[in-house]
Amino acid sequence: MEALFFGKFHSQLWFVLLISFLLSLILLLFYHSAITGGDQNNVVTFLVNNFVNVIQDRENKSIDFAVNSSHRTITLSTNHHNSTCELTTNKNSGRQVKVSQEKNEAIEHISPSLDSCSGRYIYMHDVPRKFNEDLLKDCHSLIKWFDMCQYISNLGLGPKIENSERVLSSKGWFATNQFTLGIIFHNRMKQYKCLTNDSLLASAIYVPFYPGFDWLTQKPEWKRMWGRDHFLVGGRPAWDLRRQTDDDSDWGSKLMLLPESNNITLLSVEASLWNNDFAIPYPTYFHPSKDIQVREWQRKMRRMKRRYLFTFTGAPRPNSTGSIRGELIDQCQSSSTCNFVSCLHEAKKCEDPLKVLKAFQSSVFCLQPTGDSLTRRSTFDSILAGCIPVFFHPGSAYAQYIWYMPRNHTKYSVFIPQNDLKDRKVLINETLLRVPKKEVLAMREEVIKLIPRIVYADPSYRLESLEDAFDIAVKGVLDRVEAVRRGIKKGKDPSIGFAEYNVTKF
């Protein structure tokens, strides 16, 4: 009984001291704010993000902060003995946030200017489920010729891969379909550390809307910048959302040709020629939950023995007059240094993550010609395997993934103009053999360094220090919106250069 009494007394004393310290801190900050004319919103934002971490103890307590704009009152309430306290202030602006943090987090430096989410808050629209998650219930019909049901499992990552051949590392591998990016991104956004329920605090607005956004223009968040701070994620090439006809039986939709779409940024696996389209990586098979999984995989790729000079995994396009794939396959099959994996006669190999990654791991270079569109998921699979990509069109990567790849494309890839291949002016084998070994090693290292940037982490977790493809996409959107916002402040027309058709883009 004595131990129990002193345990309870110690816990209560700790809590009283902590609340006293918090009140003193709030008084100090608002006194400073009153003198300097600081913004109360920043103070409250700071308190929520940088101080309340310590309130969450081993019993998983939560804390509520409320700033009442009419009564000018701050209310602090916790679930520890239903304690509350109030503090009257001289400010008018209001904010209400509910925070529940994990246990034993450290207090950061006490300064409102160090709010780690300042300028990075994102508000996610509460979209009716019928516009996103309910669509997945009819997974058999999501794609006309393909059953997607197994691929929407595990938050869009697909089934876990059995690593019986030890081609992969121990954890983080899934049979991910290349068109599930919208689902993966939505689930990652739910874990975004700077997500806010206050749209006024947000620097950008995310729309988790899979098919369209006809309801958006009625929302107050839209009218703030008429949608120019909104962004949408599409799991297919942007061209699929820019159908030129009104015939619903034609491929794709007219989503991005609607008048409202001129004011929204589209992130997709392949951008079109409109300036409000931005390409982000296709999902790969690797979705790490910890930084160490990424670093272990990078070390494995550095040690890999590569017995082929180059590899091509794909199929010809005999009905496409501009395709170079026939010539590329002919050159590959006639060279003892090339490994050709046919997706026409050995289709199952191309659908097997282990077979694909094993082929890329065994090669120094991986050929990435255009196919049904300019880009390929294969590009990111090859980078994941530490294989140096060889491109034949600038629209396959250089003009697409501008947030992800080095501007100097010679640092990580080889470029062979497709017209030179069509005219048989070059031999792939000879071109690649001429690359000095020192440059090959440097390019491979650059490719391996890109791996964290082109993978999407498991949505159930959060990487500690590495930025993945999701993080970079969010940063790109925030920078874009901020540039538009600065332009508006300077009196510039925000529509200029925003959603224009740009024939020089690729």
Buried (B, 14 or more C-beta within 10 A) or exposed (E): EEEEEEEEEEBEEEBEEBBEEBBEEBEEBBEEBEEEEBEBBBBBBBBBBBBBBBBBBEEEBBBBBBBBEEEBBBBBBBEBEEEEBEBEBEBEEBBBBEBEBEEEEEEBEEEBEEBEBBEBBBBBBEBEEEBBBEBBEEBEEBEEEEEBEEBBBBBBBBEBBEBEEEBBBEBBBBBBBBBBBBBBBBBBBEBBEBBBEBBBBBBBBBBBBBBBBEBBBEBEBBEBBBBBBBBBBBBBBBBBBBBEEEEEEEEBBBBBEBEBBBBBBBBBBBBBBBBBBBBBBBBBBBBBBBBEBBBBBBEBBEEBEBEBBBBBBBBBBEEEEEBBBEBBBEBBEEBEBBBBBBBEEBEEBBEBBBBBBBBBBBBBBBBBBBBEBBBBBBBBBBBBBBBBBBBBBBBBBBBBBEBBBEEEBEBBBBBBBBEEBBEEEEBBBEBBEEBEEEBBEBBBBBBBBBBBBBBBBBBBBBBEEBEBBBBBBBEBBBEBBBEBBEBEEEEEEBEEEBBBEEEEBB
